[in-house]
Amino acid sequence: MISKIVKIVFTGIGLFIVLVVMVFGHRDIPLEDLKSKYATSPSSFVYIDDMEVHFRDEGVAKDSIPIVLIHGTGSSLHTFESWTAQLKREHRVIRMDLPAFGLTGPFPDRNYSIENYVEFLKSFLSSLEIEKCILGGNSLGGGIAWSFTVAYPGMVDKLILIDASGYPSKAKSLPLAFKIARIPIANNLFTFITPRSVAKKSVENVFADKSKVTDSLIDRYFELTLREGNRQAFIDRLKMEKGSSSHENIKRIKQKTLILWGEQDKLIPVEQAYQFHDDLSNDTLIILKNVGHVPMEESPVNSLRPVISFLNN
């Protein structure tokens, strides 16, 4: 009798799993299909460490100190689309999909440490023969930007930190995808069961004004997550987030720095903006009212104004 009940239970669990996979399971989207949608002109690709890195290089070609913009976890170079449309009128603007995200795909060695990202950025800039740049980054991209500045100070003219990572995490609210990726077993299922609703909830989590989260925006985040290798890379990247004292190096940065922060950021709360402000010796701090973690997407016009002022000064 007991064996029959056990058999029924396990059969039921099996059928439930099959149903979930049928409803929410998603195969990787072929890279060529994603390229046809997300790598239109002026996209280019360059090979770095066995990766075909997706990037865009726009604007004033003769600009000797270009602006290099780096996106955050789960995002892509498209997050800076609105900023670039304006900045490229007077500057050379370069963006890339970081390894693990967008069209670039995972690091072959699955090493997602900040140190490895810094060396990747060095190789990327060298491939474009860039000796010095204005470096800006959001979230993870901001953490890479200031870490690169510490490692290669001679290559950075100015620094722009947009809701940047760096200090010990004190998140008030995590995107749903972040939560799932940190749960054993569930994170393994995430590599092939990835509902679009997870992308929707995750994007809404980093916006203060949810009405600005459009269907096309959700589709972009969701579809690029389905690039081969990106789901596993997302999990691998979050596993690398451990306690570190590297933030103590922030005090070594001497470059002029703009600290730009959404007041309603729940992933990296505004308190950390003031930590950067206290530790940096040559900075300008701008807090954006009623804006969340990704100002350049949620409030592109208002967030760009202090950037342009900073660049002109």
Backbone as numpy.savetxt, mean C-alpha at the origin, in Angstrom:
# Nx Ny Nz CAx CAy CAz Cx Cy Cz
-24.08 -45.98 16.51 -24.91 -44.78 16.51 -24.03 -43.51 16.51
-23.01 -43.50 17.42 -22.14 -42.34 17.52 -21.37 -42.15 16.21
-20.90 -43.26 15.64 -20.15 -43.18 14.39 -21.01 -42.61 13.26
-22.32 -42.95 13.30 -23.23 -42.42 12.28 -23.38 -40.91 12.41
-23.51 -40.45 13.67 -23.66 -39.01 13.94 -22.40 -38.26 13.50
-21.24 -38.84 13.85 -19.97 -38.23 13.45 -19.87 -38.12 11.94
-20.29 -39.22 11.26 -20.24 -39.24 9.80 -21.14 -38.17 9.21
-22.33 -38.01 9.79 -23.28 -37.00 9.30 -22.73 -35.59 9.50
-22.12 -35.39 10.69 -21.56 -34.07 11.00 -20.46 -33.71 10.01
-19.53 -34.66 9.80 -18.43 -34.38 8.90 -18.89 -34.22 7.46
-19.91 -34.98 7.09 -20.49 -34.83 5.75 -21.09 -33.44 5.59
-21.78 -33.00 6.65 -22.39 -31.67 6.62 -21.34 -30.57 6.52
-20.25 -30.73 7.28 -19.15 -29.75 7.23 -18.54 -29.72 5.83
-18.36 -30.91 5.26 -17.79 -31.01 3.92 -18.66 -30.32 2.88
-19.96 -30.56 2.98 -20.90 -29.93 2.04 -20.91 -28.41 2.21
-20.79 -27.97 3.47 -20.77 -26.53 3.75 -19.53 -25.88 3.12
-18.39 -26.56 3.27 -17.15 -26.03 2.70 -17.24 -25.96 1.18
-17.79 -27.00 0.58 -17.97 -27.03 -0.88 -18.86 -25.86 -1.31
-19.93 -25.63 -0.56 -20.86 -24.55 -0.88 -20.17 -23.19 -0.78
-19.39 -23.00 0.28 -18.68 -21.74 0.47 -17.70 -21.50 -0.68
-16.97 -22.56 -1.05 -16.02 -22.43 -2.16 -16.73 -22.08 -3.46
-17.89 -22.71 -3.69 -18.65 -22.46 -4.91 -19.15 -21.02 -4.96
-19.57 -20.49 -3.81 -20.15 -19.15 -3.76 -19.08 -18.07 -3.70
-18.06 -18.27 -2.86 -17.08 -17.22 -2.60 -15.69 -17.49 -3.15
-15.46 -18.70 -3.64 -14.14 -19.02 -4.17 -13.86 -18.27 -5.46
-12.63 -17.80 -5.62 -12.24 -17.09 -6.84 -10.88 -17.57 -7.29
-10.80 -17.92 -8.57 -9.51 -18.25 -9.16 -8.73 -16.96 -9.39
-7.40 -17.12 -9.50 -6.59 -15.97 -9.88 -7.04 -15.46 -11.25
-7.03 -14.15 -11.42 -7.33 -13.57 -12.72 -6.04 -13.59 -13.54
-6.07 -14.11 -14.76 -4.85 -14.15 -15.58 -4.19 -12.78 -15.67
-2.87 -12.77 -15.56 -2.13 -11.52 -15.54 -2.38 -10.68 -16.79
-2.47 -11.32 -17.93 -2.69 -10.56 -19.17 -4.04 -9.87 -19.17
-5.04 -10.50 -18.55 -6.35 -9.85 -18.44 -6.28 -8.62 -17.54
-5.54 -8.74 -16.44 -5.38 -7.61 -15.52 -4.58 -6.49 -16.19
-3.57 -6.86 -16.96 -2.77 -5.84 -17.65 -3.62 -5.05 -18.64
-4.52 -5.73 -19.33 -5.33 -5.04 -20.34 -6.24 -3.99 -19.70
-6.53 -4.17 -18.41 -7.41 -3.23 -17.71 -6.63 -2.22 -16.88
-5.55 -2.66 -16.25 -4.86 -1.81 -15.28 -3.45 -1.38 -15.69
-3.00 -1.80 -16.86 -1.67 -1.39 -17.33 -1.76 -0.68 -18.67
-2.80 0.13 -18.81 -2.94 0.93 -20.02 -1.91 2.07 -19.98
-1.74 2.74 -21.10 -0.78 3.86 -21.18 -1.04 4.86 -20.05
0.00 5.30 -19.34 1.44 5.22 -19.63 2.18 4.14 -18.85
1.56 3.01 -18.58 2.21 1.96 -17.81 3.42 1.38 -18.55
4.42 0.99 -17.76 5.59 0.29 -18.29 5.97 -0.82 -17.31
6.91 -1.65 -17.72 7.39 -2.73 -16.86 8.90 -2.79 -16.93
9.52 -3.12 -15.79 10.97 -3.28 -15.75 11.27 -4.51 -14.90
12.28 -5.30 -15.31 12.62 -6.51 -14.57 13.61 -6.18 -13.45
13.23 -6.54 -12.22 14.08 -6.35 -11.05 14.01 -7.61 -10.20
15.13 -8.27 -9.99 15.18 -9.47 -9.15 14.12 -10.49 -9.54
14.05 -10.79 -10.83 13.12 -11.78 -11.38 11.66 -11.39 -11.25
11.38 -10.12 -11.03 10.01 -9.63 -10.99 9.79 -8.64 -12.13
8.63 -8.72 -12.76 8.25 -7.76 -13.78 7.47 -6.64 -13.07
8.16 -5.56 -12.77 7.61 -4.51 -11.94 6.81 -3.51 -12.77
5.56 -3.32 -12.37 4.67 -2.37 -13.04 4.91 -0.97 -12.50
5.11 0.00 -13.40 5.32 1.38 -12.94 4.82 2.36 -13.99
4.69 3.61 -13.57 4.33 4.71 -14.46 5.28 5.88 -14.22
5.81 6.41 -15.30 6.77 7.51 -15.27 6.19 8.61 -16.15
5.71 9.70 -15.52 4.96 10.72 -16.25 5.47 12.12 -15.96
5.03 13.07 -16.78 5.30 14.46 -16.52 6.53 15.01 -17.22
7.21 15.93 -16.55 8.34 16.66 -17.11 9.58 15.77 -17.12
9.91 15.25 -18.29 11.01 14.28 -18.41 12.35 14.86 -17.97
12.54 16.17 -18.12 13.82 16.81 -17.78 13.95 17.15 -16.30
12.92 16.88 -15.53 12.96 17.14 -14.08 14.03 16.25 -13.46
15.09 16.86 -12.94 16.23 16.10 -12.44 15.98 15.47 -11.07
14.99 15.98 -10.34 14.65 15.40 -9.04 13.17 15.03 -9.06
12.84 13.86 -9.58 11.44 13.47 -9.72 10.77 13.18 -8.37
9.45 13.17 -8.40 8.66 12.77 -7.24 8.36 11.28 -7.38
8.70 10.50 -6.37 8.44 9.06 -6.38 7.41 8.77 -5.29
6.28 8.18 -5.67 5.18 7.93 -4.75 4.98 6.43 -4.53
4.84 6.04 -3.27 4.77 4.62 -2.91 3.47 4.34 -2.16
2.71 3.38 -2.64 1.42 3.05 -2.05 1.55 2.16 -0.81
0.42 1.85 -0.20 0.40 1.05 1.02 -0.04 -0.39 0.81
-0.20 -1.12 1.90 -0.58 -2.54 1.87 -1.92 -2.73 1.18
-1.97 -3.70 0.27 -3.21 -4.05 -0.41 -3.60 -3.10 -1.52
-2.78 -2.08 -1.77 -3.12 -1.06 -2.75 -2.27 -1.22 -4.01
-2.17 -0.15 -4.79 -1.41 -0.18 -6.04 -1.05 1.25 -6.42
-0.31 1.41 -7.50 0.08 2.75 -7.94 -1.12 3.63 -8.28
-2.27 3.01 -8.54 -3.46 3.77 -8.93 -3.99 4.66 -7.80
-3.56 4.38 -6.58 -4.05 5.17 -5.45 -3.62 6.64 -5.56
-2.55 6.90 -6.33 -2.06 8.27 -6.53 -2.49 8.86 -7.87
-3.50 8.31 -8.49 -3.90 8.73 -9.83 -4.28 10.22 -9.87
-5.11 10.66 -8.94 -5.57 12.05 -8.94 -4.42 13.02 -8.67
-3.58 12.68 -7.70 -2.43 13.52 -7.41 -1.53 13.66 -8.65
-1.27 12.54 -9.30 -0.36 12.54 -10.44 -0.88 13.40 -11.58
-2.19 13.36 -11.81 -2.78 14.15 -12.89 -2.44 15.63 -12.74
-2.36 16.11 -11.50 -2.02 17.50 -11.23 -0.50 17.72 -11.18
0.19 16.85 -10.45 1.63 17.05 -10.23 2.45 16.94 -11.51
2.03 16.10 -12.43 2.83 15.87 -13.63 2.89 17.09 -14.56
2.07 18.09 -14.30 2.12 19.31 -15.11 3.43 20.07 -14.91
4.00 19.96 -13.71 5.23 20.70 -13.42 6.37 19.81 -12.93
6.11 18.52 -12.75 7.12 17.63 -12.19 7.15 16.30 -12.96
8.22 15.58 -12.81 8.27 14.18 -13.23 7.77 13.36 -12.05
6.78 12.51 -12.29 6.15 11.74 -11.21 6.25 10.25 -11.54
6.78 9.49 -10.60 6.99 8.05 -10.80 6.26 7.27 -9.72
5.55 6.24 -10.15 4.84 5.35 -9.21 5.12 3.91 -9.61
5.10 3.01 -8.64 5.25 1.59 -8.96 4.32 0.75 -8.10
3.98 -0.45 -8.59 3.30 -1.44 -7.76 4.36 -2.17 -6.95
4.29 -2.06 -5.64 5.24 -2.76 -4.79 5.10 -4.27 -4.95
6.18 -5.02 -4.75 6.06 -6.47 -4.70 5.01 -6.89 -3.67
4.19 -7.86 -4.05 3.06 -8.39 -3.26 1.75 -7.76 -3.65
1.80 -6.64 -4.39 0.57 -5.91 -4.68 0.49 -5.50 -6.15
-0.71 -5.13 -6.58 -0.90 -4.67 -7.94 -0.49 -5.72 -8.95
0.12 -5.29 -10.04 0.50 -6.20 -11.12 1.90 -6.78 -10.97
2.67 -6.25 -10.02 4.06 -6.71 -9.87 4.15 -8.14 -9.35
3.28 -8.51 -8.43 3.32 -9.86 -7.89 4.32 -10.01 -6.75
4.44 -11.23 -6.20 5.21 -11.46 -4.97 6.72 -11.43 -5.15
7.42 -11.14 -4.01 8.87 -11.35 -3.96 9.13 -12.84 -4.15
10.07 -13.23 -4.99 10.37 -14.66 -5.17 10.77 -15.36 -3.87
11.47 -14.63 -2.97 11.93 -15.25 -1.72 10.94 -15.07 -0.57
9.79 -14.41 -0.84 8.73 -14.20 0.15 9.22 -13.43 1.39
10.24 -12.60 1.18 10.77 -11.77 2.27 10.15 -10.37 2.18
9.21 -10.09 3.05 8.49 -8.81 3.00 8.90 -7.88 4.14
10.14 -7.98 4.55 10.65 -7.07 5.57 10.82 -5.68 4.96
10.78 -4.66 5.81 11.00 -3.30 5.34 12.38 -3.18 4.70
13.35 -3.86 5.27 14.71 -3.82 4.73 14.75 -4.32 3.28
13.98 -5.36 2.99 13.95 -5.90 1.64 13.25 -4.94 0.68
12.20 -4.29 1.17 11.52 -3.28 0.36 12.44 -2.09 0.07
13.24 -1.70 1.05 14.19 -0.60 0.86 15.18 -0.95 -0.25
15.70 -2.17 -0.23 16.66 -2.58 -1.26 15.98 -2.71 -2.62
14.72 -3.14 -2.61 13.96 -3.17 -3.87 13.84 -1.76 -4.45
13.49 -0.80 -3.60 13.34 0.58 -4.06 14.66 1.12 -4.61
15.76 0.78 -3.95 17.08 1.20 -4.44 17.32 0.64 -5.85
17.01 -0.63 -6.04 17.21 -1.25 -7.36 16.29 -0.64 -8.41
15.06 -0.34 -8.00 14.10 0.26 -8.93 14.58 1.64 -9.39
14.99 2.47 -8.44 15.47 3.81 -8.79 16.73 3.73 -9.65
17.60 2.79 -9.34 18.83 2.62 -10.13 18.50 2.21 -11.57
17.46 1.38 -11.72 17.07 0.93 -13.06 16.59 2.09 -13.92
16.07 3.14 -13.28 15.60 4.33 -14.00 16.64 5.45 -13.97
17.84 5.12 -13.47 18.97 6.06 -13.39 18.61 7.32 -12.60
17.88 7.12 -11.51 17.50 8.23 -10.62 18.49 8.28 -9.46
19.18 9.38 -9.35 20.18 9.54 -8.29 19.63 10.26 -7.07
18.61 11.08 -7.27 18.00 11.80 -6.15 16.54 12.05 -6.47
15.68 12.00 -5.44 14.25 12.18 -5.68 13.57 12.81 -4.47
12.35 13.27 -4.68 11.45 13.63 -3.60 10.61 12.38 -3.35
10.68 11.85 -2.15 10.10 10.54 -1.87 8.87 10.68 -1.00
7.75 10.11 -1.46 6.51 10.15 -0.70 5.88 8.79 -0.59
5.23 8.52 0.54 4.61 7.21 0.70 3.45 7.25 1.67
2.47 6.39 1.42 1.30 6.25 2.27 1.35 4.91 3.00
1.10 4.93 4.31 1.00 3.72 5.11 2.30 2.92 5.02
2.25 1.67 4.54 3.47 0.89 4.33 4.44 1.66 3.45
3.93 2.31 2.42 4.79 3.10 1.53 5.52 4.21 2.26
4.84 4.80 3.26 5.49 5.81 4.07 6.60 5.23 4.92
6.34 4.02 5.47 7.37 3.33 6.25 8.59 3.01 5.41
8.36 2.60 4.16 9.47 2.33 3.25 10.20 3.62 2.92
9.43 4.71 2.73 10.03 6.00 2.34 10.99 6.53 3.41
10.54 6.55 4.68 11.45 7.08 5.70 12.60 6.12 5.98
12.35 4.81 5.87 13.42 3.83 6.08 14.48 3.96 4.98
14.03 4.20 3.75 14.96 4.42 2.64 15.78 5.69 2.88
15.13 6.72 3.40 15.82 7.98 3.67 16.91 7.80 4.71
16.64 6.96 5.71 17.65 6.66 6.72 18.83 5.90 6.09
18.49 4.93 5.23 19.53 4.08 4.63 20.34 4.79 3.55
19.65 5.64 2.75 20.29 6.31 1.62 19.95 7.81 1.62
20.40 8.53 2.63 20.02 9.94 2.78 20.41 10.81 1.58
21.50 10.45 0.91 21.95 11.25 -0.22 21.04 11.16 -1.43
20.13 10.18 -1.45 19.23 10.00 -2.59 17.87 10.68 -2.40
17.65 11.26 -1.23 16.34 11.86 -0.94 16.49 13.36 -0.70
15.80 14.14 -1.53 15.83 15.60 -1.40 14.81 16.08 -0.37
13.59 15.61 -0.49 12.51 15.92 0.46 11.71 14.65 0.71
10.94 14.66 1.80 10.20 13.47 2.21 8.74 13.85 2.50
7.81 13.03 2.00 6.38 13.24 2.24 5.81 11.97 2.88
5.35 12.09 4.11 4.81 10.94 4.84 3.30 11.10 4.97
2.55 10.18 4.38 1.10 10.24 4.35 0.54 9.10 5.19
0.07 9.40 6.39 -0.44 8.36 7.29 0.53 7.17 7.29
1.78 7.47 7.56 2.87 6.51 7.39 2.99 5.54 8.56
3.40 4.33 8.25 3.71 3.35 9.30 5.10 3.63 9.85
5.40 3.04 11.00 6.73 3.21 11.56 6.81 2.97 13.04
5.85 3.51 13.77 5.85 3.33 15.22 5.05 2.08 15.59
5.26 1.54 16.81 4.50 0.36 17.24 3.00 0.55 17.00
2.37 -0.48 16.44 0.98 -0.40 16.00 0.01 -0.13 17.15
-0.89 0.82 16.93 -1.93 1.14 17.90 -3.26 1.34 17.18
-3.55 0.46 16.23 -4.76 0.61 15.40 -6.02 0.60 16.25
-6.93 1.51 15.92 -8.23 1.55 16.58 -9.24 0.63 15.87
-8.96 0.36 14.60 -9.82 -0.52 13.81 -9.02 -1.06 12.63
-9.10 -2.37 12.42 -8.37 -3.00 11.31 -9.32 -3.34 10.17
-8.89 -3.16 8.91 -9.68 -3.63 7.77 -9.94 -5.13 7.89
-11.08 -5.58 7.41 -11.46 -6.99 7.53 -10.41 -7.92 6.93
-9.84 -7.56 5.79 -8.83 -8.41 5.15 -7.61 -8.59 6.05
-7.24 -7.53 6.79 -6.11 -7.62 7.72 -6.42 -8.61 8.84
-7.66 -8.57 9.34 -8.05 -9.47 10.43 -8.01 -10.93 9.97
-8.58 -11.20 8.80 -8.62 -12.57 8.27 -7.21 -13.10 8.03
-6.35 -12.25 7.48 -4.99 -12.67 7.13 -4.16 -13.05 8.34
-4.60 -12.64 9.53 -3.84 -12.92 10.75 -4.42 -14.10 11.54
-5.48 -14.72 11.05 -6.11 -15.84 11.75 -5.64 -17.16 11.14
-4.96 -18.02 11.92 -4.53 -19.32 11.39 -5.71 -20.09 10.80
-5.47 -20.87 9.78 -6.45 -21.65 9.02 -7.30 -20.73 8.15
-7.93 -19.71 8.75 -8.74 -18.78 7.97 -7.88 -18.09 6.92
-6.63 -17.78 7.28 -5.78 -17.10 6.30 -5.40 -18.02 5.15
-5.35 -19.33 5.41 -5.10 -20.27 4.31 -6.29 -20.32 3.36
-7.48 -20.28 3.91 -8.69 -20.27 3.09 -8.77 -18.99 2.26
-8.22 -17.90 2.82 -8.26 -16.60 2.15 -7.57 -16.64 0.79
-6.63 -17.56 0.61 -5.89 -17.61 -0.65 -6.75 -18.11 -1.81
-7.92 -18.69 -1.52 -8.80 -19.07 -2.63 -10.28 -18.75 -2.36
-10.62 -18.42 -1.11 -11.98 -17.95 -0.80 -11.85 -16.47 -0.43
-12.19 -15.62 -1.38 -12.00 -14.18 -1.18 -13.23 -13.43 -1.68
-14.24 -13.29 -0.86 -15.45 -12.58 -1.29 -15.15 -11.12 -1.63
-15.82 -10.60 -2.61 -15.68 -9.17 -2.95 -16.08 -8.31 -1.76
-16.98 -8.82 -0.94 -17.44 -8.07 0.23 -16.30 -7.78 1.21
-15.28 -8.66 1.24 -14.12 -8.42 2.11 -13.37 -7.19 1.63
-13.21 -7.08 0.30 -12.55 -5.90 -0.27 -13.37 -4.65 0.04
-14.67 -4.75 -0.10 -15.56 -3.61 0.15 -15.43 -3.13 1.60
-15.55 -4.07 2.54 -15.45 -3.71 3.96 -14.08 -3.14 4.30
-13.04 -3.70 3.69 -11.67 -3.26 3.98 -11.43 -1.83 3.48
-11.93 -1.53 2.28 -11.75 -0.18 1.75 -12.58 0.81 2.56
-13.81 0.44 2.89 -14.66 1.33 3.69 -14.02 1.63 5.04
-13.28 0.67 5.57 -12.66 0.84 6.89 -11.63 1.97 6.90
-10.97 2.22 5.77 -9.92 3.23 5.74 -10.40 4.58 5.20
-11.69 4.68 4.90 -12.30 5.94 4.49 -13.14 6.49 5.64
-13.07 7.79 5.88 -13.95 8.41 6.87 -15.35 8.58 6.27
-15.39 8.96 5.00 -16.67 9.15 4.30 -16.92 7.94 3.41
-17.77 7.03 3.89 -18.01 5.77 3.17 -18.68 6.00 1.81
-19.36 7.13 1.65 -20.06 7.40 0.39 -19.07 7.58 -0.77
-17.80 7.81 -0.46 -16.79 7.98 -1.50 -16.20 6.66 -1.97
-16.62 5.56 -1.36 -16.15 4.23 -1.77 -17.05 3.75 -2.91
-16.59 3.92 -4.12 -17.38 3.58 -5.31 -17.19 2.12 -5.72
-18.09 1.65 -6.56 -17.99 0.27 -7.07 -16.70 0.07 -7.86
-16.33 1.06 -8.66 -15.10 0.92 -9.46 -13.87 0.86 -8.57
-13.89 1.60 -7.47 -12.77 1.58 -6.53 -12.66 0.19 -5.88
-13.79 -0.36 -5.45 -13.80 -1.70 -4.84 -13.33 -2.73 -5.86
-13.81 -2.63 -7.09 -13.42 -3.58 -8.13 -11.91 -3.58 -8.34
-11.31 -2.39 -8.34 -9.87 -2.30 -8.54 -9.10 -3.01 -7.43
-9.44 -2.71 -6.19 -8.77 -3.36 -5.06 -8.99 -4.88 -5.11
-10.22 -5.28 -5.38 -10.57 -6.70 -5.39 -9.87 -7.45 -6.51
-9.95 -6.93 -7.71 -9.39 -7.64 -8.87 -7.87 -7.74 -8.81
-7.21 -6.70 -8.34 -5.75 -6.76 -8.23 -5.30 -7.70 -7.11
-6.17 -7.92 -6.13 -5.89 -8.93 -5.11 -5.83 -10.32 -5.73
-6.57 -10.51 -6.83 -6.65 -11.82 -7.48 -5.54 -12.04 -8.51
-4.57 -11.14 -8.55 -3.38 -11.39 -9.35 -2.65 -12.59 -8.76
-2.15 -13.48 -9.58 -1.50 -14.70 -9.09 -0.43 -14.38 -8.05
-0.54 -15.01 -6.88 0.45 -14.86 -5.83 0.16 -13.76 -4.84
-0.73 -12.82 -5.18 -0.94 -11.67 -4.30 -1.64 -12.02 -2.99
-2.54 -13.01 -3.02 -3.25 -13.33 -1.77 -2.31 -13.96 -0.75
-1.46 -14.87 -1.21 -0.48 -15.46 -0.30 0.53 -14.41 0.14
0.91 -13.53 -0.76 1.88 -12.48 -0.43 1.31 -11.52 0.61
0.01 -11.25 0.53 -0.64 -10.37 1.50 -0.52 -10.97 2.91
-0.74 -12.27 3.00 -0.61 -12.97 4.29 0.84 -12.96 4.76
1.76 -13.27 3.84 3.19 -13.28 4.18 3.64 -11.91 4.67
3.15 -10.87 4.03 3.55 -9.52 4.42 3.09 -9.20 5.85
1.87 -9.54 6.20 1.35 -9.23 7.53 2.05 -10.05 8.61
2.54 -11.22 8.25 3.29 -12.03 9.21 4.62 -11.37 9.58
5.11 -10.47 8.72 6.38 -9.81 8.97 6.24 -8.66 9.97
5.01 -8.25 10.26 4.79 -7.11 11.15 4.98 -7.53 12.61
6.16 -7.33 13.11 6.49 -7.67 14.49 7.11 -6.46 15.18
7.25 -6.54 16.47 7.84 -5.44 17.22 9.22 -5.10 16.71
9.50 -3.81 16.61 10.79 -3.37 16.10 11.15 -2.03 16.75
12.43 -1.79 16.86 12.89 -0.51 17.40 13.40 0.40 16.30
13.11 0.04 15.04 13.63 0.81 13.91 13.14 2.25 13.91
11.99 2.51 14.54 11.46 3.88 14.56 12.40 4.85 15.27
13.31 4.31 16.06 14.29 5.17 16.74 15.20 5.89 15.73
15.27 5.34 14.51 16.11 5.95 13.46 15.47 7.18 12.84
14.17 7.37 13.07 13.48 8.52 12.47 14.15 9.83 12.86
14.67 9.90 14.06 15.33 11.12 14.55 16.57 11.48 13.73
17.09 10.52 12.98 18.29 10.77 12.18 17.98 11.51 10.88
16.72 11.59 10.51 16.32 12.20 9.23 16.42 13.72 9.30
17.16 14.31 8.38 17.36 15.76 8.36 16.63 16.44 7.20
16.13 15.66 6.25 15.46 16.24 5.08 14.18 16.98 5.49
13.84 18.01 4.72 12.55 18.66 4.92 11.46 17.63 4.70
10.53 17.56 5.64 9.51 16.51 5.60 8.12 17.09 5.79
7.20 16.67 4.93 5.78 16.99 5.11 5.10 15.78 5.73
4.47 15.98 6.88 3.67 14.93 7.52 2.21 15.25 7.25
1.56 14.40 6.47 0.18 14.63 6.05 -0.68 13.51 6.61
-1.74 13.85 7.36 -2.47 12.81 8.08 -3.98 13.06 8.07
-4.74 11.99 7.87 -6.19 12.06 8.01 -6.58 11.99 9.47
-7.31 12.98 9.93 -7.68 13.04 11.35 -8.49 11.82 11.79
-9.25 11.23 10.87 -10.11 10.09 11.20 -9.47 8.74 10.85
-8.16 8.72 10.70 -7.45 7.47 10.41 -7.56 6.54 11.62
-8.17 5.36 11.42 -8.31 4.39 12.50 -7.28 3.27 12.41
-6.62 3.16 11.25 -5.60 2.13 11.09 -4.28 2.58 11.70
-3.85 3.79 11.37 -2.68 4.40 12.00 -3.14 5.75 12.55
-3.61 5.76 13.77 -4.26 6.95 14.34 -3.38 8.20 14.31
-4.05 9.34 14.34 -3.40 10.63 14.20 -2.36 10.89 15.29
-2.47 10.21 16.42 -1.47 10.36 17.48 -0.06 10.07 16.96
0.01 9.15 15.97 1.33 8.80 15.44 1.89 9.90 14.54
1.02 10.75 13.99 1.49 11.91 13.24 2.30 12.82 14.15
1.82 12.97 15.38 2.51 13.82 16.34 3.82 13.19 16.81
3.89 11.86 16.78 5.15 11.21 17.10 6.21 11.52 16.04
5.80 11.46 14.77 6.72 11.86 13.70 7.13 13.33 13.88
6.16 14.17 14.19 6.41 15.60 14.37 7.42 15.85 15.49
7.32 15.09 16.56 8.25 15.25 17.68 9.66 14.76 17.34
9.73 13.70 16.53 11.03 13.08 16.25 11.78 13.71 15.08
11.05 14.35 14.18 11.70 14.94 13.01 12.09 16.39 13.31
13.26 16.78 12.86 13.78 18.11 13.21 13.44 19.18 12.19
12.94 18.78 11.00 12.73 19.75 9.92 11.43 19.42 9.19
10.31 19.50 9.91 9.06 19.00 9.33 7.93 20.03 9.39
6.91 19.76 8.57 5.65 20.49 8.58 4.54 19.47 8.78
3.67 19.71 9.74 2.59 18.78 10.05 1.26 19.36 9.60
0.53 18.59 8.78 -0.80 18.99 8.31 -1.79 17.87 8.65
-2.83 18.21 9.42 -3.89 17.26 9.76 -5.12 17.60 8.94
-5.65 16.62 8.22 -6.81 16.82 7.35 -8.08 16.41 8.07
-9.00 17.35 8.22 -10.27 17.10 8.92 -11.16 16.15 8.10
-11.89 15.30 8.81 -12.90 14.42 8.20 -12.32 13.55 7.07
-11.08 13.09 7.25 -10.42 12.24 6.26 -9.80 11.05 6.97
-9.78 9.90 6.30 -9.25 8.68 6.90 -7.82 8.39 6.50
-7.53 7.11 6.24 -6.16 6.62 6.09 -5.55 6.88 4.72
-6.37 7.12 3.70 -5.85 7.30 2.34 -6.31 8.65 1.77
-5.75 9.75 2.26 -6.18 11.09 1.85 -6.14 11.32 0.35
-5.14 10.75 -0.34 -4.98 11.00 -1.76 -6.11 10.40 -2.59
-6.84 9.43 -2.02 -8.00 8.87 -2.71 -9.30 9.45 -2.18
-9.38 9.62 -0.87 -10.63 10.09 -0.28 -10.84 11.58 -0.49
-9.77 12.35 -0.41 -9.87 13.80 -0.55 -8.69 14.32 -1.37
-8.64 13.95 -2.66 -7.45 14.25 -3.47 -7.15 15.73 -3.63
-8.17 16.56 -3.78 -7.94 18.00 -3.99 -7.40 18.65 -2.72
-8.09 18.44 -1.61 -7.67 19.06 -0.34 -6.33 18.53 0.15
-6.08 17.25 -0.05 -4.81 16.67 0.44 -3.63 17.09 -0.41
-3.89 17.44 -1.68 -2.78 17.81 -2.57 -2.31 19.25 -2.35
-3.19 20.10 -1.87 -2.82 21.51 -1.68 -1.56 21.67 -0.81
-1.51 21.06 0.38 -0.28 21.22 1.18 0.94 20.57 0.55
0.73 19.57 -0.28 1.85 18.93 -0.98 2.46 19.91 -1.98
1.61 20.56 -2.76 2.09 21.53 -3.75 2.81 22.69 -3.05
2.23 23.17 -1.96 2.86 24.24 -1.19 4.24 23.81 -0.67
4.32 22.59 -0.18 5.57 22.03 0.33 6.62 21.92 -0.77
6.19 21.48 -1.94 7.12 21.35 -3.06 7.62 22.70 -3.55
6.73 23.68 -3.58 7.11 25.02 -4.05 8.06 25.73 -3.09
7.93 25.41 -1.81 8.80 26.04 -0.82 10.18 25.39 -0.78
